[in-house]
Amino acid sequence: MRGFGKVVFKIDQVLEEKNISKNRLEKEANLQRTQLNSYCNNKVKRIDLTTLAKICYVLDCGIEDIMEYERS
C-alpha cells in the first residue's frame, strides 16, 4: 500500500509566534482542553470545521497557517 502523506497541525507554532497561551485559545475559542490538545498533538481522528474556524478566528490567521499537508 502506498503512503498518501498526512495532514500536520502547526497550532503550537502559531501560538508561539503570536505569543498566545493555550489557555487563552481554549477560553476564547470555547474549546475543551482535551480537544485542543488533540489538534496540537496531531491526534485528531476527524477534523471539525467549526473547531478550525474558531481556532483561526482567535489566532487571526488562515487555515494554511495552522495545518499543512506533508507528502510521504
mmCIF file of the N, C-alpha and C atoms, coordinates in Angstrom:
data_MODEL
# 
_entry.id   MODEL 
# 
loop_
_atom_site.group_PDB 
_atom_site.id 
_atom_site.type_symbol 
_atom_site.label_atom_id 
_atom_site.label_alt_id 
_atom_site.label_comp_id 
_atom_site.label_asym_id 
_atom_site.label_entity_id 
_atom_site.label_seq_id 
_atom_site.pdbx_PDB_ins_code 
_atom_site.Cartn_x 
_atom_site.Cartn_y 
_atom_site.Cartn_z 
_atom_site.occupancy 
_atom_site.B_iso_or_equiv 
_atom_site.pdbx_formal_charge 
_atom_site.auth_seq_id 
_atom_site.auth_comp_id 
_atom_site.auth_asym_id 
_atom_site.auth_atom_id 
_atom_site.pdbx_PDB_model_num 
ATOM 1   N N  . MET A 1 1  ? 0.847   -1.186 0.000  1.00 0.00 ? 1  MET A N  1 
ATOM 2   C CA . MET A 1 1  ? 0.000   0.000  0.000  1.00 0.00 ? 1  MET A CA 1 
ATOM 3   C C  . MET A 1 1  ? 0.886   1.242  0.000  1.00 0.00 ? 1  MET A C  1 
ATOM 4   N N  . ARG A 1 2  ? 0.558   2.189  -0.823 1.00 0.00 ? 2  ARG A N  1 
ATOM 5   C CA . ARG A 1 2  ? 1.379   3.397  -0.880 1.00 0.00 ? 2  ARG A CA 1 
ATOM 6   C C  . ARG A 1 2  ? 0.930   4.408  0.158  1.00 0.00 ? 2  ARG A C  1 
ATOM 7   N N  . GLY A 1 3  ? 1.873   5.210  0.600  1.00 0.00 ? 3  GLY A N  1 
ATOM 8   C CA . GLY A 1 3  ? 1.555   6.246  1.569  1.00 0.00 ? 3  GLY A CA 1 
ATOM 9   C C  . GLY A 1 3  ? 0.995   7.479  0.873  1.00 0.00 ? 3  GLY A C  1 
ATOM 10  N N  . PHE A 1 4  ? -0.016  8.035  1.447  1.00 0.00 ? 4  PHE A N  1 
ATOM 11  C CA . PHE A 1 4  ? -0.639  9.222  0.875  1.00 0.00 ? 4  PHE A CA 1 
ATOM 12  C C  . PHE A 1 4  ? -0.210  10.492 1.590  1.00 0.00 ? 4  PHE A C  1 
ATOM 13  N N  . GLY A 1 5  ? 0.718   10.379 2.513  1.00 0.00 ? 5  GLY A N  1 
ATOM 14  C CA . GLY A 1 5  ? 1.140   11.544 3.272  1.00 0.00 ? 5  GLY A CA 1 
ATOM 15  C C  . GLY A 1 5  ? 0.226   11.762 4.461  1.00 0.00 ? 5  GLY A C  1 
ATOM 16  N N  . LYS A 1 6  ? 0.328   12.950 5.042  1.00 0.00 ? 6  LYS A N  1 
ATOM 17  C CA . LYS A 1 6  ? -0.501  13.239 6.215  1.00 0.00 ? 6  LYS A CA 1 
ATOM 18  C C  . LYS A 1 6  ? -0.706  14.744 6.357  1.00 0.00 ? 6  LYS A C  1 
ATOM 19  N N  . VAL A 1 7  ? -1.732  15.085 7.093  1.00 0.00 ? 7  VAL A N  1 
ATOM 20  C CA . VAL A 1 7  ? -2.010  16.475 7.438  1.00 0.00 ? 7  VAL A CA 1 
ATOM 21  C C  . VAL A 1 7  ? -1.438  16.707 8.834  1.00 0.00 ? 7  VAL A C  1 
ATOM 22  N N  . VAL A 1 8  ? -0.663  17.775 8.966  1.00 0.00 ? 8  VAL A N  1 
ATOM 23  C CA . VAL A 1 8  ? 0.002   18.084 10.231 1.00 0.00 ? 8  VAL A CA 1 
ATOM 24  C C  . VAL A 1 8  ? -0.479  19.447 10.723 1.00 0.00 ? 8  VAL A C  1 
ATOM 25  N N  . PHE A 1 9  ? -0.842  19.505 12.005 1.00 0.00 ? 9  PHE A N  1 
ATOM 26  C CA . PHE A 1 9  ? -1.260  20.765 12.611 1.00 0.00 ? 9  PHE A CA 1 
ATOM 27  C C  . PHE A 1 9  ? -0.055  21.512 13.164 1.00 0.00 ? 9  PHE A C  1 
ATOM 28  N N  . LYS A 1 10 ? -0.060  22.812 12.968 1.00 0.00 ? 10 LYS A N  1 
ATOM 29  C CA . LYS A 1 10 ? 1.035   23.686 13.420 1.00 0.00 ? 10 LYS A CA 1 
ATOM 30  C C  . LYS A 1 10 ? 0.523   24.726 14.408 1.00 0.00 ? 10 LYS A C  1 
ATOM 31  N N  . ILE A 1 11 ? -0.477  24.365 15.183 1.00 0.00 ? 11 ILE A N  1 
ATOM 32  C CA . ILE A 1 11 ? -1.108  25.311 16.102 1.00 0.00 ? 11 ILE A CA 1 
ATOM 33  C C  . ILE A 1 11 ? -0.113  25.801 17.142 1.00 0.00 ? 11 ILE A C  1 
ATOM 34  N N  . ASP A 1 12 ? 0.706   24.903 17.681 1.00 0.00 ? 12 ASP A N  1 
ATOM 35  C CA . ASP A 1 12 ? 1.700   25.309 18.685 1.00 0.00 ? 12 ASP A CA 1 
ATOM 36  C C  . ASP A 1 12 ? 2.652   26.371 18.142 1.00 0.00 ? 12 ASP A C  1 
ATOM 37  N N  . GLN A 1 13 ? 3.056   26.228 16.878 1.00 0.00 ? 13 GLN A N  1 
ATOM 38  C CA . GLN A 1 13 ? 3.945   27.210 16.257 1.00 0.00 ? 13 GLN A CA 1 
ATOM 39  C C  . GLN A 1 13 ? 3.281   28.580 16.192 1.00 0.00 ? 13 GLN A C  1 
ATOM 40  N N  . VAL A 1 14 ? 2.026   28.608 15.783 1.00 0.00 ? 14 VAL A N  1 
ATOM 41  C CA . VAL A 1 14 ? 1.303   29.875 15.657 1.00 0.00 ? 14 VAL A CA 1 
ATOM 42  C C  . VAL A 1 14 ? 1.097   30.496 17.028 1.00 0.00 ? 14 VAL A C  1 
ATOM 43  N N  . LEU A 1 15 ? 0.782   29.672 18.018 1.00 0.00 ? 15 LEU A N  1 
ATOM 44  C CA . LEU A 1 15 ? 0.627   30.184 19.384 1.00 0.00 ? 15 LEU A CA 1 
ATOM 45  C C  . LEU A 1 15 ? 1.912   30.868 19.842 1.00 0.00 ? 15 LEU A C  1 
ATOM 46  N N  . GLU A 1 16 ? 3.034   30.224 19.590 1.00 0.00 ? 16 GLU A N  1 
ATOM 47  C CA . GLU A 1 16 ? 4.321   30.779 19.997 1.00 0.00 ? 16 GLU A CA 1 
ATOM 48  C C  . GLU A 1 16 ? 4.633   32.071 19.232 1.00 0.00 ? 16 GLU A C  1 
ATOM 49  N N  . GLU A 1 17 ? 4.415   32.067 17.919 1.00 0.00 ? 17 GLU A N  1 
ATOM 50  C CA . GLU A 1 17 ? 4.688   33.253 17.102 1.00 0.00 ? 17 GLU A CA 1 
ATOM 51  C C  . GLU A 1 17 ? 3.850   34.452 17.541 1.00 0.00 ? 17 GLU A C  1 
ATOM 52  N N  . LYS A 1 18 ? 2.618   34.188 17.930 1.00 0.00 ? 18 LYS A N  1 
ATOM 53  C CA . LYS A 1 18 ? 1.706   35.275 18.298 1.00 0.00 ? 18 LYS A CA 1 
ATOM 54  C C  . LYS A 1 18 ? 1.687   35.530 19.802 1.00 0.00 ? 18 LYS A C  1 
ATOM 55  N N  . ASN A 1 19 ? 2.504   34.764 20.534 1.00 0.00 ? 19 ASN A N  1 
ATOM 56  C CA . ASN A 1 19 ? 2.600   34.905 21.986 1.00 0.00 ? 19 ASN A CA 1 
ATOM 57  C C  . ASN A 1 19 ? 1.229   34.783 22.664 1.00 0.00 ? 19 ASN A C  1 
ATOM 58  N N  . ILE A 1 20 ? 0.514   33.727 22.277 1.00 0.00 ? 20 ILE A N  1 
ATOM 59  C CA . ILE A 1 20 ? -0.803  33.439 22.842 1.00 0.00 ? 20 ILE A CA 1 
ATOM 60  C C  . ILE A 1 20 ? -0.708  32.095 23.554 1.00 0.00 ? 20 ILE A C  1 
ATOM 61  N N  . SER A 1 21 ? -1.269  32.017 24.746 1.00 0.00 ? 21 SER A N  1 
ATOM 62  C CA . SER A 1 21 ? -1.221  30.770 25.509 1.00 0.00 ? 21 SER A CA 1 
ATOM 63  C C  . SER A 1 21 ? -2.337  29.823 25.071 1.00 0.00 ? 21 SER A C  1 
ATOM 64  N N  . LYS A 1 22 ? -2.129  28.553 25.333 1.00 0.00 ? 22 LYS A N  1 
ATOM 65  C CA . LYS A 1 22 ? -3.174  27.565 25.059 1.00 0.00 ? 22 LYS A CA 1 
ATOM 66  C C  . LYS A 1 22 ? -4.409  27.868 25.900 1.00 0.00 ? 22 LYS A C  1 
ATOM 67  N N  . ASN A 1 23 ? -4.186  28.337 27.120 1.00 0.00 ? 23 ASN A N  1 
ATOM 68  C CA . ASN A 1 23 ? -5.320  28.677 27.988 1.00 0.00 ? 23 ASN A CA 1 
ATOM 69  C C  . ASN A 1 23 ? -6.187  29.759 27.359 1.00 0.00 ? 23 ASN A C  1 
ATOM 70  N N  . ARG A 1 24 ? -5.553  30.766 26.811 1.00 0.00 ? 24 ARG A N  1 
ATOM 71  C CA . ARG A 1 24 ? -6.299  31.858 26.174 1.00 0.00 ? 24 ARG A CA 1 
ATOM 72  C C  . ARG A 1 24 ? -7.057  31.348 24.947 1.00 0.00 ? 24 ARG A C  1 
ATOM 73  N N  . LEU A 1 25 ? -6.389  30.558 24.113 1.00 0.00 ? 25 LEU A N  1 
ATOM 74  C CA . LEU A 1 25 ? -7.043  29.995 22.938 1.00 0.00 ? 25 LEU A CA 1 
ATOM 75  C C  . LEU A 1 25 ? -8.222  29.126 23.348 1.00 0.00 ? 25 LEU A C  1 
ATOM 76  N N  . GLU A 1 26 ? -8.019  28.298 24.338 1.00 0.00 ? 26 GLU A N  1 
ATOM 77  C CA . GLU A 1 26 ? -9.068  27.411 24.837 1.00 0.00 ? 26 GLU A CA 1 
ATOM 78  C C  . GLU A 1 26 ? -10.301 28.209 25.271 1.00 0.00 ? 26 GLU A C  1 
ATOM 79  N N  . LYS A 1 27 ? -10.066 29.259 26.045 1.00 0.00 ? 27 LYS A N  1 
ATOM 80  C CA . LYS A 1 27 ? -11.175 30.067 26.565 1.00 0.00 ? 27 LYS A CA 1 
ATOM 81  C C  . LYS A 1 27 ? -11.859 30.874 25.466 1.00 0.00 ? 27 LYS A C  1 
ATOM 82  N N  . GLU A 1 28 ? -11.070 31.575 24.662 1.00 0.00 ? 28 GLU A N  1 
ATOM 83  C CA . GLU A 1 28 ? -11.657 32.459 23.644 1.00 0.00 ? 28 GLU A CA 1 
ATOM 84  C C  . GLU A 1 28 ? -12.334 31.682 22.515 1.00 0.00 ? 28 GLU A C  1 
ATOM 85  N N  . ALA A 1 29 ? -11.850 30.493 22.224 1.00 0.00 ? 29 ALA A N  1 
ATOM 86  C CA . ALA A 1 29 ? -12.449 29.675 21.159 1.00 0.00 ? 29 ALA A CA 1 
ATOM 87  C C  . ALA A 1 29 ? -13.522 28.736 21.711 1.00 0.00 ? 29 ALA A C  1 
ATOM 88  N N  . ASN A 1 30 ? -13.701 28.753 23.034 1.00 0.00 ? 30 ASN A N  1 
ATOM 89  C CA . ASN A 1 30 ? -14.676 27.898 23.696 1.00 0.00 ? 30 ASN A CA 1 
ATOM 90  C C  . ASN A 1 30 ? -14.456 26.422 23.351 1.00 0.00 ? 30 ASN A C  1 
ATOM 91  N N  . LEU A 1 31 ? -13.216 25.968 23.557 1.00 0.00 ? 31 LEU A N  1 
ATOM 92  C CA . LEU A 1 31 ? -12.839 24.586 23.294 1.00 0.00 ? 31 LEU A CA 1 
ATOM 93  C C  . LEU A 1 31 ? -12.523 23.876 24.599 1.00 0.00 ? 31 LEU A C  1 
ATOM 94  N N  . GLN A 1 32 ? -12.659 22.569 24.607 1.00 0.00 ? 32 GLN A N  1 
ATOM 95  C CA . GLN A 1 32 ? -12.211 21.782 25.745 1.00 0.00 ? 32 GLN A CA 1 
ATOM 96  C C  . GLN A 1 32 ? -10.708 21.573 25.607 1.00 0.00 ? 32 GLN A C  1 
ATOM 97  N N  . ARG A 1 33 ? -10.021 21.508 26.726 1.00 0.00 ? 33 ARG A N  1 
ATOM 98  C CA . ARG A 1 33 ? -8.559  21.358 26.693 1.00 0.00 ? 33 ARG A CA 1 
ATOM 99  C C  . ARG A 1 33 ? -8.150  20.070 25.984 1.00 0.00 ? 33 ARG A C  1 
ATOM 100 N N  . THR A 1 34 ? -8.863  18.974 26.225 1.00 0.00 ? 34 THR A N  1 
ATOM 101 C CA . THR A 1 34 ? -8.517  17.713 25.569 1.00 0.00 ? 34 THR A CA 1 
ATOM 102 C C  . THR A 1 34 ? -8.683  17.827 24.060 1.00 0.00 ? 34 THR A C  1 
ATOM 103 N N  . GLN A 1 35 ? -9.707  18.544 23.629 1.00 0.00 ? 35 GLN A N  1 
ATOM 104 C CA . GLN A 1 35 ? -9.936  18.754 22.198 1.00 0.00 ? 35 GLN A CA 1 
ATOM 105 C C  . GLN A 1 35 ? -8.792  19.556 21.585 1.00 0.00 ? 35 GLN A C  1 
ATOM 106 N N  . LEU A 1 36 ? -8.403  20.637 22.240 1.00 0.00 ? 36 LEU A N  1 
ATOM 107 C CA . LEU A 1 36 ? -7.313  21.474 21.754 1.00 0.00 ? 36 LEU A CA 1 
ATOM 108 C C  . LEU A 1 36 ? -6.006  20.684 21.719 1.00 0.00 ? 36 LEU A C  1 
ATOM 109 N N  . ASN A 1 37 ? -5.745  19.923 22.759 1.00 0.00 ? 37 ASN A N  1 
ATOM 110 C CA . ASN A 1 37 ? -4.527  19.118 22.802 1.00 0.00 ? 37 ASN A CA 1 
ATOM 111 C C  . ASN A 1 37 ? -4.489  18.085 21.683 1.00 0.00 ? 37 ASN A C  1 
ATOM 112 N N  . SER A 1 38 ? -5.634  17.523 21.340 1.00 0.00 ? 38 SER A N  1 
ATOM 113 C CA . SER A 1 38 ? -5.690  16.561 20.239 1.00 0.00 ? 38 SER A CA 1 
ATOM 114 C C  . SER A 1 38 ? -5.239  17.201 18.933 1.00 0.00 ? 38 SER A C  1 
ATOM 115 N N  . TYR A 1 39 ? -5.675  18.434 18.696 1.00 0.00 ? 39 TYR A N  1 
ATOM 116 C CA . TYR A 1 39 ? -5.252  19.137 17.490 1.00 0.00 ? 39 TYR A CA 1 
ATOM 117 C C  . TYR A 1 39 ? -3.761  19.488 17.567 1.00 0.00 ? 39 TYR A C  1 
ATOM 118 N N  . CYS A 1 40 ? -3.338  20.012 18.686 1.00 0.00 ? 40 CYS A N  1 
ATOM 119 C CA . CYS A 1 40 ? -1.932  20.418 18.827 1.00 0.00 ? 40 CYS A CA 1 
ATOM 120 C C  . CYS A 1 40 ? -0.974  19.239 18.715 1.00 0.00 ? 40 CYS A C  1 
ATOM 121 N N  . ASN A 1 41 ? -1.406  18.064 19.176 1.00 0.00 ? 41 ASN A N  1 
ATOM 122 C CA . ASN A 1 41 ? -0.544  16.874 19.179 1.00 0.00 ? 41 ASN A CA 1 
ATOM 123 C C  . ASN A 1 41 ? -0.790  15.969 17.973 1.00 0.00 ? 41 ASN A C  1 
ATOM 124 N N  . ASN A 1 42 ? -1.542  16.458 16.994 1.00 0.00 ? 42 ASN A N  1 
ATOM 125 C CA . ASN A 1 42 ? -1.835  15.690 15.785 1.00 0.00 ? 42 ASN A CA 1 
ATOM 126 C C  . ASN A 1 42 ? -2.456  14.329 16.091 1.00 0.00 ? 42 ASN A C  1 
ATOM 127 N N  . LYS A 1 43 ? -3.382  14.309 17.031 1.00 0.00 ? 43 LYS A N  1 
ATOM 128 C CA . LYS A 1 43 ? -4.068  13.071 17.410 1.00 0.00 ? 43 LYS A CA 1 
ATOM 129 C C  . LYS A 1 43 ? -5.539  13.085 16.992 1.00 0.00 ? 43 LYS A C  1 
ATOM 130 N N  . VAL A 1 44 ? -5.910  14.007 16.120 1.00 0.00 ? 44 VAL A N  1 
ATOM 131 C CA . VAL A 1 44 ? -7.300  14.159 15.699 1.00 0.00 ? 44 VAL A CA 1 
ATOM 132 C C  . VAL A 1 44 ? -7.657  13.064 14.704 1.00 0.00 ? 44 VAL A C  1 
ATOM 133 N N  . LYS A 1 45 ? -8.770  12.402 14.942 1.00 0.00 ? 45 LYS A N  1 
ATOM 134 C CA . LYS A 1 45 ? -9.245  11.364 14.022 1.00 0.00 ? 45 LYS A CA 1 
ATOM 135 C C  . LYS A 1 45 ? -10.165 11.968 12.971 1.00 0.00 ? 45 LYS A C  1 
ATOM 136 N N  . ARG A 1 46 ? -11.009 12.892 13.388 1.00 0.00 ? 46 ARG A N  1 
ATOM 137 C CA . ARG A 1 46 ? -11.935 13.563 12.475 1.00 0.00 ? 46 ARG A CA 1 
ATOM 138 C C  . ARG A 1 46 ? -11.857 15.067 12.721 1.00 0.00 ? 46 ARG A C  1 
ATOM 139 N N  . ILE A 1 47 ? -11.609 15.781 11.657 1.00 0.00 ? 47 ILE A N  1 
ATOM 140 C CA . ILE A 1 47 ? -11.467 17.229 11.753 1.00 0.00 ? 47 ILE A CA 1 
ATOM 141 C C  . ILE A 1 47 ? -12.841 17.878 11.787 1.00 0.00 ? 47 ILE A C  1 
ATOM 142 N N  . ASP A 1 48 ? -13.030 18.778 12.739 1.00 0.00 ? 48 ASP A N  1 
ATOM 143 C CA . ASP A 1 48 ? -14.279 19.526 12.865 1.00 0.00 ? 48 ASP A CA 1 
ATOM 144 C C  . ASP A 1 48 ? -14.060 20.931 12.298 1.00 0.00 ? 48 ASP A C  1 
ATOM 145 N N  . LEU A 1 49 ? -14.818 21.279 11.267 1.00 0.00 ? 49 LEU A N  1 
ATOM 146 C CA . LEU A 1 49 ? -14.617 22.560 10.594 1.00 0.00 ? 49 LEU A CA 1 
ATOM 147 C C  . LEU A 1 49 ? -14.952 23.747 11.490 1.00 0.00 ? 49 LEU A C  1 
ATOM 148 N N  . THR A 1 50 ? -15.925 23.595 12.363 1.00 0.00 ? 50 THR A N  1 
ATOM 149 C CA . THR A 1 50 ? -16.262 24.675 13.294 1.00 0.00 ? 50 THR A CA 1 
ATOM 150 C C  . THR A 1 50 ? -15.111 24.924 14.252 1.00 0.00 ? 50 THR A C  1 
ATOM 151 N N  . THR A 1 51 ? -14.483 23.861 14.720 1.00 0.00 ? 51 THR A N  1 
ATOM 152 C CA . THR A 1 51 ? -13.334 23.998 15.618 1.00 0.00 ? 51 THR A CA 1 
ATOM 153 C C  . THR A 1 51 ? -12.192 24.715 14.900 1.00 0.00 ? 51 THR A C  1 
ATOM 154 N N  . LEU A 1 52 ? -11.922 24.340 13.656 1.00 0.00 ? 52 LEU A N  1 
ATOM 155 C CA . LEU A 1 52 ? -10.864 25.008 12.892 1.00 0.00 ? 52 LEU A CA 1 
ATOM 156 C C  . LEU A 1 52 ? -11.180 26.488 12.704 1.00 0.00 ? 52 LEU A C  1 
ATOM 157 N N  . ALA A 1 53 ? -12.441 26.801 12.434 1.00 0.00 ? 53 ALA A N  1 
ATOM 158 C CA . ALA A 1 53 ? -12.841 28.196 12.252 1.00 0.00 ? 53 ALA A CA 1 
ATOM 159 C C  . ALA A 1 53 ? -12.633 28.991 13.543 1.00 0.00 ? 53 ALA A C  1 
ATOM 160 N N  . LYS A 1 54 ? -12.971 28.400 14.677 1.00 0.00 ? 54 LYS A N  1 
ATOM 161 C CA . LYS A 1 54 ? -12.775 29.070 15.971 1.00 0.00 ? 54 LYS A CA 1 
ATOM 162 C C  . LYS A 1 54 ? -11.292 29.342 16.224 1.00 0.00 ? 54 LYS A C  1 
ATOM 163 N N  . ILE A 1 55 ? -10.461 28.340 15.961 1.00 0.00 ? 55 ILE A N  1 
ATOM 164 C CA . ILE A 1 55 ? -9.018  28.491 16.175 1.00 0.00 ? 55 ILE A CA 1 
ATOM 165 C C  . ILE A 1 55 ? -8.465  29.593 15.276 1.00 0.00 ? 55 ILE A C  1 
ATOM 166 N N  . CYS A 1 56 ? -8.842  29.572 14.007 1.00 0.00 ? 56 CYS A N  1 
ATOM 167 C CA . CYS A 1 56 ? -8.369  30.605 13.071 1.00 0.00 ? 56 CYS A CA 1 
ATOM 168 C C  . CYS A 1 56 ? -8.850  31.988 13.485 1.00 0.00 ? 56 CYS A C  1 
ATOM 169 N N  . TYR A 1 57 ? -10.080 32.083 13.953 1.00 0.00 ? 57 TYR A N  1 
ATOM 170 C CA . TYR A 1 57 ? -10.631 33.372 14.376 1.00 0.00 ? 57 TYR A CA 1 
ATOM 171 C C  . TYR A 1 57 ? -9.832  33.945 15.548 1.00 0.00 ? 57 TYR A C  1 
ATOM 172 N N  . VAL A 1 58 ? -9.622  33.128 16.570 1.00 0.00 ? 58 VAL A N  1 
ATOM 173 C CA . VAL A 1 58 ? -8.915  33.599 17.763 1.00 0.00 ? 58 VAL A CA 1 
ATOM 174 C C  . VAL A 1 58 ? -7.456  33.921 17.441 1.00 0.00 ? 58 VAL A C  1 
ATOM 175 N N  . LEU A 1 59 ? -6.826  33.102 16.596 1.00 0.00 ? 59 LEU A N  1 
ATOM 176 C CA . LEU A 1 59 ? -5.416  33.336 16.262 1.00 0.00 ? 59 LEU A CA 1 
ATOM 177 C C  . LEU A 1 59 ? -5.250  34.358 15.140 1.00 0.00 ? 59 LEU A C  1 
ATOM 178 N N  . ASP A 1 60 ? -6.361  34.801 14.569 1.00 0.00 ? 60 ASP A N  1 
ATOM 179 C CA . ASP A 1 60 ? -6.344  35.778 13.472 1.00 0.00 ? 60 ASP A CA 1 
ATOM 180 C C  . ASP A 1 60 ? -5.404  35.304 12.360 1.00 0.00 ? 60 ASP A C  1 
ATOM 181 N N  . CYS A 1 61 ? -5.701  34.095 11.863 1.00 0.00 ? 61 CYS A N  1 
ATOM 182 C CA . CYS A 1 61 ? -4.848  33.509 10.829 1.00 0.00 ? 61 CYS A CA 1 
ATOM 183 C C  . CYS A 1 61 ? -5.699  32.734 9.840  1.00 0.00 ? 61 CYS A C  1 
ATOM 184 N N  . GLY A 1 62 ? -5.076  32.250 8.786  1.00 0.00 ? 62 GLY A N  1 
ATOM 185 C CA . GLY A 1 62 ? -5.748  31.416 7.804  1.00 0.00 ? 62 GLY A CA 1 
ATOM 186 C C  . GLY A 1 62 ? -5.551  29.951 8.116  1.00 0.00 ? 62 GLY A C  1 
ATOM 187 N N  . ILE A 1 63 ? -6.352  29.128 7.480  1.00 0.00 ? 63 ILE A N  1 
ATOM 188 C CA . ILE A 1 63 ? -6.272  27.685 7.697  1.00 0.00 ? 63 ILE A CA 1 
ATOM 189 C C  . ILE A 1 63 ? -4.889  27.153 7.336  1.00 0.00 ? 63 ILE A C  1 
ATOM 190 N N  . GLU A 1 64 ? -4.272  27.747 6.317  1.00 0.00 ? 64 GLU A N  1 
ATOM 191 C CA . GLU A 1 64 ? -2.946  27.296 5.881  1.00 0.00 ? 64 GLU A CA 1 
ATOM 192 C C  . GLU A 1 64 ? -1.863  27.614 6.914  1.00 0.00 ? 64 GLU A C  1 
ATOM 193 N N  . ASP A 1 65 ? -2.165  28.487 7.854  1.00 0.00 ? 65 ASP A N  1 
ATOM 194 C CA . ASP A 1 65 ? -1.202  28.819 8.904  1.00 0.00 ? 65 ASP A CA 1 
ATOM 195 C C  . ASP A 1 65 ? -1.188  27.774 10.018 1.00 0.00 ? 65 ASP A C  1 
ATOM 196 N N  . ILE A 1 66 ? -2.300  27.048 10.191 1.00 0.00 ? 66 ILE A N  1 
ATOM 197 C CA . ILE A 1 66 ? -2.367  26.110 11.312 1.00 0.00 ? 66 ILE A CA 1 
ATOM 198 C C  . ILE A 1 66 ? -2.282  24.646 10.899 1.00 0.00 ? 66 ILE A C  1 
ATOM 199 N N  . MET A 1 67 ? -2.316  24.378 9.587  1.00 0.00 ? 67 MET A N  1 
ATOM 200 C CA . MET A 1 67 ? -2.188  22.988 9.139  1.00 0.00 ? 67 MET A CA 1 
ATOM 201 C C  . MET A 1 67 ? -1.559  22.934 7.767  1.00 0.00 ? 67 MET A C  1 
ATOM 202 N N  . GLU A 1 68 ? -0.885  21.804 7.497  1.00 0.00 ? 68 GLU A N  1 
ATOM 203 C CA . GLU A 1 68 ? -0.259  21.614 6.195  1.00 0.00 ? 68 GLU A CA 1 
ATOM 204 C C  . GLU A 1 68 ? -0.273  20.145 5.827  1.00 0.00 ? 68 GLU A C  1 
ATOM 205 N N  . TYR A 1 69 ? -0.135  19.905 4.558  1.00 0.00 ? 69 TYR A N  1 
ATOM 206 C CA . TYR A 1 69 ? -0.064  18.543 4.038  1.00 0.00 ? 69 TYR A CA 1 
ATOM 207 C C  . TYR A 1 69 ? 1.393   18.181 3.812  1.00 0.00 ? 69 TYR A C  1 
ATOM 208 N N  . GLU A 1 70 ? 1.805   17.033 4.341  1.00 0.00 ? 70 GLU A N  1 
ATOM 209 C CA . GLU A 1 70 ? 3.162   16.520 4.121  1.00 0.00 ? 70 GLU A CA 1 
ATOM 210 C C  . GLU A 1 70 ? 3.074   15.253 3.297  1.00 0.00 ? 70 GLU A C  1 
ATOM 211 N N  . ARG A 1 71 ? 3.708   15.297 2.157  1.00 0.00 ? 71 ARG A N  1 
ATOM 212 C CA . ARG A 1 71 ? 3.723   14.133 1.263  1.00 0.00 ? 71 ARG A CA 1 
ATOM 213 C C  . ARG A 1 71 ? 4.760   13.121 1.758  1.00 0.00 ? 71 ARG A C  1 
ATOM 214 N N  . SER A 1 72 ? 4.419   11.837 1.682  1.00 0.00 ? 72 SER A N  1 
ATOM 215 C CA . SER A 1 72 ? 5.391   10.837 2.146  1.00 0.00 ? 72 SER A CA 1 
ATOM 216 C C  . SER A 1 72 ? 6.203   10.275 1.007  1.00 0.00 ? 72 SER A C  1 
# 
